[in-house]
Amino acid sequence: MNQLSRYNPFHQIHQGLRAMLYHCSLQVQHTNFADEEQASTTIAQLKELIWLFDGHAHTEDTKVFSLLADKAPEVIADFEQQHDKDHMLAAHLQGCIEQYEVAVKPSDKVFAGRQIQFSLAEFTAFNLSHMNMEEVIIKELIWQHYTDEQLHELTMEIVGSLPPDKNARYSYWMLKGLSIQEIAEWFRAIQATAPPFVMDQMMELAAAALDCADFNEVQKSLALEIA
């Protein structure tokens, strides 16, 4: 089988997480941390970033890496160590956020904001590299040992294990990170396999995540498929 046609279980979620990293990085750079109202929005976004990345790492540790634990133990041990570093970087970013939250003087808040920016940059650089490595090394190993049907089943198992609110936030960022063509293909699969109310929820989420032109393109693509 042509490898370009094989199912990559990392692609959608990683594109969403990349989009979130890019968004948060710019949001932090644009934030006046002396303005508490403006900064509170950014802080809330960063807390969501830490929450979603922590959940993603846990999913990989328990549901993805376990598939290869007896097939490539040294590789999996290395990636688990990378997740340990990821948790350390997340904890440092959380510490910088807490430093901001206890700061009183505007100058101290601005200083804490700068530390948040530096910490987020380290977290972003590490995770971008880490996700790339997973999509080369781990993906290739999974392809050697599992069929696309098995990997689709794994994805459905993971989605089904997530609390609805968390799944909605992952889906929101995937909509932010995928191309319109990829979103249309994703939604066609949902149309074909899920109850109608699930499709309705996803369309509502797409309306919130996408600009009007892109949302209209998705609607048009789905309408053509039905026709």
C-alpha atoms as an extended CHARMM CRD file, in Angstrom:
* protein
*
       227  EXT
         1         1  MET       CA              0.0000000000        0.0000000000        0.0000000000  PROA      1               0.0000000000
         2         2  ASN       CA              1.1800000000        3.5360000000       -0.8140000000  PROA      2               0.0000000000
         3         3  GLN       CA              2.2400000000        5.0910000000        2.4700000000  PROA      3               0.0000000000
         4         4  LEU       CA              0.5820000000        8.3940000000        1.4980000000  PROA      4               0.0000000000
         5         5  SER       CA             -2.7490000000        6.5720000000        1.5620000000  PROA      5               0.0000000000
         6         6  ARG       CA             -2.2080000000        5.0240000000        4.9840000000  PROA      6               0.0000000000
         7         7  TYR       CA             -4.0400000000        6.3180000000        8.0370000000  PROA      7               0.0000000000
         8         8  ASN       CA             -1.9560000000        8.5490000000       10.2990000000  PROA      8               0.0000000000
         9         9  PRO       CA             -3.5830000000        8.5250000000       13.7600000000  PROA      9               0.0000000000
        10        10  PHE       CA             -1.4380000000       11.4650000000       14.8900000000  PROA      10              0.0000000000
        11        11  HSD       CA             -2.2780000000       13.8970000000       12.0870000000  PROA      11              0.0000000000
        12        12  GLN       CA             -5.5540000000       15.5000000000       13.1420000000  PROA      12              0.0000000000
        13        13  ILE       CA             -4.7760000000       15.8910000000       16.8370000000  PROA      13              0.0000000000
        14        14  HSD       CA             -1.2290000000       17.1060000000       16.1960000000  PROA      14              0.0000000000
        15        15  GLN       CA             -2.4390000000       19.7100000000       13.6950000000  PROA      15              0.0000000000
        16        16  GLY       CA             -4.8600000000       20.9300000000       16.3430000000  PROA      16              0.0000000000
        17        17  LEU       CA             -2.1920000000       21.0850000000       19.0300000000  PROA      17              0.0000000000
        18        18  ARG       CA              0.1980000000       22.8820000000       16.6760000000  PROA      18              0.0000000000
        19        19  ALA       CA             -2.5000000000       25.4530000000       15.9170000000  PROA      19              0.0000000000
        20        20  MET       CA             -3.0250000000       26.0040000000       19.6310000000  PROA      20              0.0000000000
        21        21  LEU       CA              0.7030000000       26.5140000000       20.2290000000  PROA      21              0.0000000000
        22        22  TYR       CA              0.9210000000       29.0750000000       17.4140000000  PROA      22              0.0000000000
        23        23  HSD       CA             -2.1960000000       30.8820000000       18.6320000000  PROA      23              0.0000000000
        24        24  CYS       CA             -1.0620000000       31.0220000000       22.2610000000  PROA      24              0.0000000000
        25        25  SER       CA              2.4260000000       32.1830000000       21.3140000000  PROA      25              0.0000000000
        26        26  LEU       CA              1.0790000000       35.1870000000       19.4270000000  PROA      26              0.0000000000
        27        27  GLN       CA             -1.5710000000       35.8710000000       22.0540000000  PROA      27              0.0000000000
        28        28  VAL       CA              1.0990000000       36.0550000000       24.7680000000  PROA      28              0.0000000000
        29        29  GLN       CA              3.2290000000       38.3900000000       22.6460000000  PROA      29              0.0000000000
        30        30  HSD       CA              0.2460000000       40.6790000000       22.0680000000  PROA      30              0.0000000000
        31        31  THR       CA             -0.8570000000       40.7630000000       25.7110000000  PROA      31              0.0000000000
        32        32  ASN       CA             -0.2890000000       43.7690000000       27.9640000000  PROA      32              0.0000000000
        33        33  PHE       CA              0.2020000000       41.9220000000       31.2300000000  PROA      33              0.0000000000
        34        34  ALA       CA             -0.2360000000       45.1560000000       33.1990000000  PROA      34              0.0000000000
        35        35  ASP       CA             -3.8770000000       45.0650000000       32.0370000000  PROA      35              0.0000000000
        36        36  GLU       CA             -5.4410000000       42.4440000000       34.2950000000  PROA      36              0.0000000000
        37        37  GLU       CA             -8.5940000000       42.0260000000       32.2090000000  PROA      37              0.0000000000
        38        38  GLN       CA             -6.6090000000       41.4610000000       29.0210000000  PROA      38              0.0000000000
        39        39  ALA       CA             -4.1210000000       39.1760000000       30.7350000000  PROA      39              0.0000000000
        40        40  SER       CA             -6.8470000000       37.0410000000       32.3410000000  PROA      40              0.0000000000
        41        41  THR       CA             -8.0150000000       35.9220000000       28.8820000000  PROA      41              0.0000000000
        42        42  THR       CA             -4.4820000000       34.9040000000       27.9430000000  PROA      42              0.0000000000
        43        43  ILE       CA             -3.9180000000       33.1150000000       31.2480000000  PROA      43              0.0000000000
        44        44  ALA       CA             -7.1280000000       31.1170000000       30.7780000000  PROA      44              0.0000000000
        45        45  GLN       CA             -5.9720000000       30.1170000000       27.2850000000  PROA      45              0.0000000000
        46        46  LEU       CA             -2.6000000000       28.9740000000       28.6100000000  PROA      46              0.0000000000
        47        47  LYS       CA             -4.2520000000       26.8780000000       31.3210000000  PROA      47              0.0000000000
        48        48  GLU       CA             -6.3150000000       25.1760000000       28.6450000000  PROA      48              0.0000000000
        49        49  LEU       CA             -3.1280000000       24.5610000000       26.6350000000  PROA      49              0.0000000000
        50        50  ILE       CA             -1.4850000000       22.8180000000       29.5880000000  PROA      50              0.0000000000
        51        51  TRP       CA             -4.6710000000       20.8040000000       30.2560000000  PROA      51              0.0000000000
        52        52  LEU       CA             -5.0150000000       19.5810000000       26.6790000000  PROA      52              0.0000000000
        53        53  PHE       CA             -1.3270000000       18.7550000000       26.2100000000  PROA      53              0.0000000000
        54        54  ASP       CA             -1.2540000000       16.8450000000       29.4930000000  PROA      54              0.0000000000
        55        55  GLY       CA             -4.2920000000       14.8460000000       28.4190000000  PROA      55              0.0000000000
        56        56  HSD       CA             -2.7640000000       14.1280000000       25.0210000000  PROA      56              0.0000000000
        57        57  ALA       CA              0.4810000000       12.8590000000       26.5510000000  PROA      57              0.0000000000
        58        58  HSD       CA             -1.4950000000       10.6060000000       28.9080000000  PROA      58              0.0000000000
        59        59  THR       CA             -3.4550000000        9.1830000000       25.9630000000  PROA      59              0.0000000000
        60        60  GLU       CA             -0.2520000000        8.4520000000       24.0580000000  PROA      60              0.0000000000
        61        61  ASP       CA              1.3600000000        6.8310000000       27.0960000000  PROA      61              0.0000000000
        62        62  THR       CA             -1.6010000000        4.5690000000       27.8480000000  PROA      62              0.0000000000
        63        63  LYS       CA             -3.1760000000        3.8500000000       24.4580000000  PROA      63              0.0000000000
        64        64  VAL       CA             -0.5240000000        4.3950000000       21.7620000000  PROA      64              0.0000000000
        65        65  PHE       CA              2.9070000000        3.6500000000       23.2010000000  PROA      65              0.0000000000
        66        66  SER       CA              1.5120000000        0.5230000000       24.8530000000  PROA      66              0.0000000000
        67        67  LEU       CA              0.9520000000       -0.9070000000       21.3500000000  PROA      67              0.0000000000
        68        68  LEU       CA              4.7060000000       -0.9750000000       20.8280000000  PROA      68              0.0000000000
        69        69  ALA       CA              5.9820000000       -1.6450000000       24.3470000000  PROA      69              0.0000000000
        70        70  ASP       CA              6.9840000000       -5.2270000000       23.5400000000  PROA      70              0.0000000000
        71        71  LYS       CA              7.9280000000       -4.5350000000       19.9230000000  PROA      71              0.0000000000
        72        72  ALA       CA             10.2750000000       -1.5490000000       20.3120000000  PROA      72              0.0000000000
        73        73  PRO       CA             10.8900000000       -1.1370000000       24.0690000000  PROA      73              0.0000000000
        74        74  GLU       CA             13.9510000000        1.1040000000       23.7410000000  PROA      74              0.0000000000
        75        75  VAL       CA             12.1620000000        3.4800000000       21.3800000000  PROA      75              0.0000000000
        76        76  ILE       CA              9.1330000000        3.6640000000       23.6620000000  PROA      76              0.0000000000
        77        77  ALA       CA             11.3420000000        4.2590000000       26.7100000000  PROA      77              0.0000000000
        78        78  ASP       CA             12.9220000000        7.2160000000       24.9040000000  PROA      78              0.0000000000
        79        79  PHE       CA              9.5470000000        8.7370000000       24.0370000000  PROA      79              0.0000000000
        80        80  GLU       CA              8.2840000000        8.2360000000       27.5770000000  PROA      80              0.0000000000
        81        81  GLN       CA             11.3470000000       10.1500000000       28.7880000000  PROA      81              0.0000000000
        82        82  GLN       CA             10.4470000000       12.8980000000       26.3300000000  PROA      82              0.0000000000
        83        83  HSD       CA              7.0030000000       13.0450000000       27.9260000000  PROA      83              0.0000000000
        84        84  ASP       CA              8.6830000000       13.4180000000       31.3280000000  PROA      84              0.0000000000
        85        85  LYS       CA             10.5140000000       16.4700000000       29.9680000000  PROA      85              0.0000000000
        86        86  ASP       CA              7.2480000000       17.7430000000       28.5150000000  PROA      86              0.0000000000
        87        87  HSD       CA              5.6320000000       17.5330000000       31.9650000000  PROA      87              0.0000000000
        88        88  MET       CA              8.5790000000       19.4560000000       33.4460000000  PROA      88              0.0000000000
        89        89  LEU       CA              8.2180000000       22.2210000000       30.8590000000  PROA      89              0.0000000000
        90        90  ALA       CA              4.4710000000       22.3710000000       31.5030000000  PROA      90              0.0000000000
        91        91  ALA       CA              5.0960000000       22.6080000000       35.2430000000  PROA      91              0.0000000000
        92        92  HSD       CA              7.5310000000       25.4750000000       34.6550000000  PROA      92              0.0000000000
        93        93  LEU       CA              4.9630000000       27.2960000000       32.5330000000  PROA      93              0.0000000000
        94        94  GLN       CA              2.3460000000       26.7230000000       35.2530000000  PROA      94              0.0000000000
        95        95  GLY       CA              4.8000000000       28.1560000000       37.7770000000  PROA      95              0.0000000000
        96        96  CYS       CA              5.2510000000       31.2880000000       35.6600000000  PROA      96              0.0000000000
        97        97  ILE       CA              1.4700000000       31.6630000000       35.4730000000  PROA      97              0.0000000000
        98        98  GLU       CA              1.2520000000       31.3980000000       39.2640000000  PROA      98              0.0000000000
        99        99  GLN       CA              4.0180000000       33.9900000000       39.5690000000  PROA      99              0.0000000000
       100       100  TYR       CA              1.8520000000       36.3420000000       37.5060000000  PROA      100             0.0000000000
       101       101  GLU       CA             -1.2450000000       35.5970000000       39.5710000000  PROA      101             0.0000000000
       102       102  VAL       CA              0.4190000000       36.5510000000       42.8560000000  PROA      102             0.0000000000
       103       103  ALA       CA              2.1260000000       39.6700000000       41.4620000000  PROA      103             0.0000000000
       104       104  VAL       CA              0.6420000000       42.9560000000       42.6860000000  PROA      104             0.0000000000
       105       105  LYS       CA              2.5890000000       45.7960000000       41.1080000000  PROA      105             0.0000000000
       106       106  PRO       CA              2.0940000000       46.3890000000       37.3570000000  PROA      106             0.0000000000
       107       107  SER       CA              5.8540000000       46.1670000000       36.8080000000  PROA      107             0.0000000000
       108       108  ASP       CA              5.9300000000       42.7490000000       38.4850000000  PROA      108             0.0000000000
       109       109  LYS       CA              3.0210000000       41.5970000000       36.3340000000  PROA      109             0.0000000000
       110       110  VAL       CA              4.8250000000       42.7040000000       33.1750000000  PROA      110             0.0000000000
       111       111  PHE       CA              7.9760000000       40.8920000000       34.3110000000  PROA      111             0.0000000000
       112       112  ALA       CA              5.9690000000       37.7280000000       35.0140000000  PROA      112             0.0000000000
       113       113  GLY       CA              4.3910000000       38.0350000000       31.5770000000  PROA      113             0.0000000000
       114       114  ARG       CA              7.8090000000       38.0730000000       29.9880000000  PROA      114             0.0000000000
       115       115  GLN       CA              8.7440000000       34.9270000000       31.9020000000  PROA      115             0.0000000000
       116       116  ILE       CA              5.5410000000       33.3120000000       30.6410000000  PROA      116             0.0000000000
       117       117  GLN       CA              6.5650000000       34.1590000000       27.0760000000  PROA      117             0.0000000000
       118       118  PHE       CA             10.0170000000       32.5990000000       27.4830000000  PROA      118             0.0000000000
       119       119  SER       CA              8.6140000000       29.5000000000       29.1700000000  PROA      119             0.0000000000
       120       120  LEU       CA              5.9450000000       29.0670000000       26.4980000000  PROA      120             0.0000000000
       121       121  ALA       CA              8.6170000000       29.3690000000       23.7910000000  PROA      121             0.0000000000
       122       122  GLU       CA             10.5580000000       26.4740000000       25.3590000000  PROA      122             0.0000000000
       123       123  PHE       CA              7.3690000000       24.4210000000       25.6720000000  PROA      123             0.0000000000
       124       124  THR       CA              6.4080000000       25.1730000000       22.0680000000  PROA      124             0.0000000000
       125       125  ALA       CA              9.8090000000       24.3930000000       20.5760000000  PROA      125             0.0000000000
       126       126  PHE       CA             10.0140000000       21.0920000000       22.4330000000  PROA      126             0.0000000000
       127       127  ASN       CA              6.5180000000       19.9550000000       21.5180000000  PROA      127             0.0000000000
       128       128  LEU       CA              6.8050000000       20.8760000000       17.8460000000  PROA      128             0.0000000000
       129       129  SER       CA              9.9550000000       18.7650000000       17.5900000000  PROA      129             0.0000000000
       130       130  HSD       CA              8.4640000000       15.9660000000       19.6900000000  PROA      130             0.0000000000
       131       131  MET       CA              5.3130000000       15.7100000000       17.5640000000  PROA      131             0.0000000000
       132       132  ASN       CA              7.3940000000       15.6260000000       14.3850000000  PROA      132             0.0000000000
       133       133  MET       CA              9.4430000000       12.7460000000       15.7990000000  PROA      133             0.0000000000
       134       134  GLU       CA              6.2810000000       10.8380000000       16.7200000000  PROA      134             0.0000000000
       135       135  GLU       CA              4.9570000000       11.2340000000       13.1830000000  PROA      135             0.0000000000
       136       136  VAL       CA              8.1580000000        9.7920000000       11.7680000000  PROA      136             0.0000000000
       137       137  ILE       CA              9.4080000000        7.1880000000       14.2520000000  PROA      137             0.0000000000
       138       138  ILE       CA              6.3050000000        6.0400000000       16.1480000000  PROA      138             0.0000000000
       139       139  LYS       CA              4.0380000000        6.2440000000       13.1260000000  PROA      139             0.0000000000
       140       140  GLU       CA              6.3530000000        4.0680000000       11.0350000000  PROA      140             0.0000000000
       141       141  LEU       CA              6.5390000000        1.4510000000       13.7890000000  PROA      141             0.0000000000
       142       142  ILE       CA              2.7710000000        1.4130000000       14.1930000000  PROA      142             0.0000000000
       143       143  TRP       CA              2.3230000000        0.9960000000       10.4560000000  PROA      143             0.0000000000
       144       144  GLN       CA              4.6470000000       -2.0030000000       10.5070000000  PROA      144             0.0000000000
       145       145  HSD       CA              2.5770000000       -3.8200000000       13.1220000000  PROA      145             0.0000000000
       146       146  TYR       CA             -1.0260000000       -2.6130000000       12.7580000000  PROA      146             0.0000000000
       147       147  THR       CA             -3.5370000000       -2.2190000000        9.9530000000  PROA      147             0.0000000000
       148       148  ASP       CA             -5.4130000000        0.9810000000        9.1710000000  PROA      148             0.0000000000
       149       149  GLU       CA             -8.6060000000       -0.6830000000       10.4050000000  PROA      149             0.0000000000
       150       150  GLN       CA             -6.9840000000       -1.3390000000       13.7810000000  PROA      150             0.0000000000
       151       151  LEU       CA             -5.7050000000        2.2400000000       13.9560000000  PROA      151             0.0000000000
       152       152  HSD       CA             -9.1520000000        3.6510000000       13.1220000000  PROA      152             0.0000000000
       153       153  GLU       CA            -10.5660000000        1.5120000000       15.9320000000  PROA      153             0.0000000000
       154       154  LEU       CA             -7.9010000000        2.9180000000       18.2610000000  PROA      154             0.0000000000
       155       155  THR       CA             -8.8970000000        6.4690000000       17.3430000000  PROA      155             0.0000000000
       156       156  MET       CA            -12.5630000000        5.7110000000       18.0340000000  PROA      156             0.0000000000
       157       157  GLU       CA            -11.6190000000        4.1550000000       21.3760000000  PROA      157             0.0000000000
       158       158  ILE       CA             -9.6350000000        7.2620000000       22.3350000000  PROA      158             0.0000000000
       159       159  VAL       CA            -12.4250000000        9.6500000000       21.3120000000  PROA      159             0.0000000000
       160       160  GLY       CA            -14.9590000000        7.5550000000       23.1990000000  PROA      160             0.0000000000
       161       161  SER       CA            -12.8500000000        7.6480000000       26.3730000000  PROA      161             0.0000000000
       162       162  LEU       CA            -12.6970000000       11.4640000000       26.5060000000  PROA      162             0.0000000000
       163       163  PRO       CA            -15.1310000000       13.5640000000       28.5300000000  PROA      163             0.0000000000
       164       164  PRO       CA            -17.4050000000       15.4680000000       26.0920000000  PROA      164             0.0000000000
       165       165  ASP       CA            -16.1120000000       18.8920000000       27.1210000000  PROA      165             0.0000000000
       166       166  LYS       CA            -12.4930000000       17.8890000000       26.5740000000  PROA      166             0.0000000000
       167       167  ASN       CA            -13.2510000000       16.2150000000       23.2670000000  PROA      167             0.0000000000
       168       168  ALA       CA            -15.0120000000       19.3930000000       22.1200000000  PROA      168             0.0000000000
       169       169  ARG       CA            -11.9310000000       21.4920000000       22.8920000000  PROA      169             0.0000000000
       170       170  TYR       CA             -9.6380000000       19.1030000000       21.0220000000  PROA      170             0.0000000000
       171       171  SER       CA            -12.0840000000       19.1650000000       18.0920000000  PROA      171             0.0000000000
       172       172  TYR       CA            -12.1880000000       22.9730000000       18.1390000000  PROA      172             0.0000000000
       173       173  TRP       CA             -8.4230000000       23.2030000000       17.7780000000  PROA      173             0.0000000000
       174       174  MET       CA             -8.3390000000       20.5050000000       15.1210000000  PROA      174             0.0000000000
       175       175  LEU       CA            -10.7910000000       22.6280000000       13.1350000000  PROA      175             0.0000000000
       176       176  LYS       CA             -8.3790000000       25.5320000000       13.5950000000  PROA      176             0.0000000000
       177       177  GLY       CA             -5.4250000000       23.4510000000       12.4240000000  PROA      177             0.0000000000
       178       178  LEU       CA             -6.7460000000       21.4250000000        9.4860000000  PROA      178             0.0000000000
       179       179  SER       CA             -7.2150000000       22.4570000000        5.8700000000  PROA      179             0.0000000000
       180       180  ILE       CA            -10.7540000000       22.9210000000        4.5470000000  PROA      180             0.0000000000
       181       181  GLN       CA            -10.3590000000       19.7570000000        2.4540000000  PROA      181             0.0000000000
       182       182  GLU       CA             -9.3250000000       17.7790000000        5.5290000000  PROA      182             0.0000000000
       183       183  ILE       CA            -12.2440000000       19.1410000000        7.5440000000  PROA      183             0.0000000000
       184       184  ALA       CA            -14.6920000000       18.2070000000        4.7840000000  PROA      184             0.0000000000
       185       185  GLU       CA            -13.2810000000       14.6620000000        4.6370000000  PROA      185             0.0000000000
       186       186  TRP       CA            -13.4990000000       14.3880000000        8.4310000000  PROA      186             0.0000000000
       187       187  PHE       CA            -17.1060000000       15.5830000000        8.4620000000  PROA      187             0.0000000000
       188       188  ARG       CA            -18.0910000000       13.2200000000        5.6440000000  PROA      188             0.0000000000
       189       189  ALA       CA            -16.8060000000       10.3490000000        7.7740000000  PROA      189             0.0000000000
       190       190  ILE       CA            -18.8670000000       11.6170000000       10.7180000000  PROA      190             0.0000000000
       191       191  GLN       CA            -21.9480000000       11.8650000000        8.4900000000  PROA      191             0.0000000000
       192       192  ALA       CA            -21.4740000000        8.2720000000        7.3940000000  PROA      192             0.0000000000
       193       193  THR       CA            -20.8920000000        6.7140000000       10.8060000000  PROA      193             0.0000000000
       194       194  ALA       CA            -22.2950000000        8.8620000000       13.6440000000  PROA      194             0.0000000000
       195       195  PRO       CA            -25.8360000000        9.7530000000       14.7680000000  PROA      195             0.0000000000
       196       196  PRO       CA            -27.2290000000       13.0060000000       13.2860000000  PROA      196             0.0000000000
       197       197  PHE       CA            -26.9330000000       14.9100000000       16.5780000000  PROA      197             0.0000000000
       198       198  VAL       CA            -23.1540000000       14.3830000000       16.5350000000  PROA      198             0.0000000000
       199       199  MET       CA            -22.9520000000       15.9720000000       13.0920000000  PROA      199             0.0000000000
       200       200  ASP       CA            -25.0990000000       18.8720000000       14.3030000000  PROA      200             0.0000000000
       201       201  GLN       CA            -22.7360000000       19.4470000000       17.2240000000  PROA      201             0.0000000000
       202       202  MET       CA            -19.6970000000       19.3660000000       14.9460000000  PROA      202             0.0000000000
       203       203  MET       CA            -21.2580000000       21.8620000000       12.5460000000  PROA      203             0.0000000000
       204       204  GLU       CA            -21.9260000000       24.2060000000       15.4810000000  PROA      204             0.0000000000
       205       205  LEU       CA            -18.3210000000       23.8230000000       16.5590000000  PROA      205             0.0000000000
       206       206  ALA       CA            -17.1050000000       24.5070000000       13.0130000000  PROA      206             0.0000000000
       207       207  ALA       CA            -19.2390000000       27.6590000000       12.8420000000  PROA      207             0.0000000000
       208       208  ALA       CA            -17.4790000000       28.9010000000       15.9870000000  PROA      208             0.0000000000
       209       209  ALA       CA            -13.9570000000       27.8690000000       14.9530000000  PROA      209             0.0000000000
       210       210  LEU       CA            -13.8880000000       28.8830000000       11.2780000000  PROA      210             0.0000000000
       211       211  ASP       CA            -14.3800000000       32.2230000000        9.5550000000  PROA      211             0.0000000000
       212       212  CYS       CA            -17.5050000000       32.5900000000        7.4350000000  PROA      212             0.0000000000
       213       213  ALA       CA            -15.8000000000       31.8860000000        4.0970000000  PROA      213             0.0000000000
       214       214  ASP       CA            -14.1720000000       28.6770000000        5.3140000000  PROA      214             0.0000000000
       215       215  PHE       CA            -17.3450000000       27.4820000000        7.0340000000  PROA      215             0.0000000000
       216       216  ASN       CA            -19.2910000000       28.0850000000        3.8290000000  PROA      216             0.0000000000
       217       217  GLU       CA            -16.7320000000       26.0190000000        1.9050000000  PROA      217             0.0000000000
       218       218  VAL       CA            -17.2050000000       23.1330000000        4.3030000000  PROA      218             0.0000000000
       219       219  GLN       CA            -20.9960000000       23.3580000000        3.9720000000  PROA      219             0.0000000000
       220       220  LYS       CA            -20.7160000000       23.4930000000        0.1920000000  PROA      220             0.0000000000
       221       221  SER       CA            -18.4720000000       20.4310000000        0.1020000000  PROA      221             0.0000000000
       222       222  LEU       CA            -20.8690000000       18.4310000000        2.2790000000  PROA      222             0.0000000000
       223       223  ALA       CA            -23.8690000000       19.5140000000        0.1950000000  PROA      223             0.0000000000
       224       224  LEU       CA            -22.1430000000       18.3650000000       -2.9980000000  PROA      224             0.0000000000
       225       225  GLU       CA            -21.4040000000       15.0010000000       -1.4150000000  PROA      225             0.0000000000
       226       226  ILE       CA            -25.0710000000       14.5330000000       -0.4580000000  PROA      226             0.0000000000
       227       227  ALA       CA            -26.2180000000       15.5930000000       -3.9580000000  PROA      227             0.0000000000
